[in-house]
Amino acid sequence: MAEAFINDNLPEDNFSAPKAGYGMWASQIRIVDPMTGTTIQKIPLEQNLSVMSMSIMKFSNGGNSWYLAVGLAKDLQLNPRISVGGYIDIYKIDPVCNFIEFMHRTECGGPEELPGALSGFQGRLLAGVGKILRVYDLGRKKLLRKCENKHIPNRVVNIQTMGQRIYCSDVQESVFFIRYKRAENQLIIFADDTHPRWITATTLLDYDTIAIADKFGNVSILRLPHSVSDDVDEDPTGTKSLWDRGLLSGASQKAENICTFHVGEIIMSLQKATLIPGGSESLIYATLSGTVGALVPFTSREDYDFFQHLEMHMRNEHPPLCGRDHLSYRSAYYPVKNVMMVIFANNLHRLIL
């Protein structure tokens, strides 16, 4: 009877999927046709291997082919955070994207070095391995380590790149602005944030501006001032001491906080997109509970003045039912700055401006 009970295949539609035990993982890589929703290829991974991150990229020495990098953790336990070690698998993608071919596996290092974030960067692989930021190149049998930066405080959770700059997010110390010097093969932190933030999602708005969301339901926009320089060769001392001197227990240069707003829900995704063809770009966010919102930039001073007065009158005429002040709620963790919220009368749609 016990054997029959174990071998009984119950339908997932009625009984849901079976849950794994503590410290047990089962992962697989699936290629899906987005038009039909059918599965083209499915690659099951070994027992207790959990996928931590993925990235599609091109290697400079890999020809014109695209590659899939997959960060894995072995025997991962979330609380307390314990693992045997981490790996990075490289798959070669078919030109018509019908299948992927496994090439090799690279061991990252000790039990604390888990590949939490991967990104392509100038024909190489940029990997956040624990609290170390590394640059890998493609080899025949494994990835080749080129350079690394060990000055990230806790753990790398997100990596964005543009041009020569790298925007590296720490799990609880906000964003670090890093410049890669190819001639010297160095990763140099030239700016960071003044406030600690538990990052959940980031997206680049331009070369100097990045939007971030944290675990406490806040969304912020950071911008590098015009006085900030990321070129180490312009150091007037000639000894690069400008980047060795710290400020506020961090980098020598700081980013400015342009906007701050408390959404109230944990934001899991941020994306800069246009809602209509030919329209202006907006910052779209999605939360853990399923809410989808938009941060729409103002295009004129008249719109800003109109919605500012509208928000002021709505706060006076329609106070919250629970008695909590609207301005105090939107400033729960950081004072609300340069963001206004308008709630329509039908309470069906919400527009954030």
Disulfide bonds with the S-S distance in Angstrom:
none
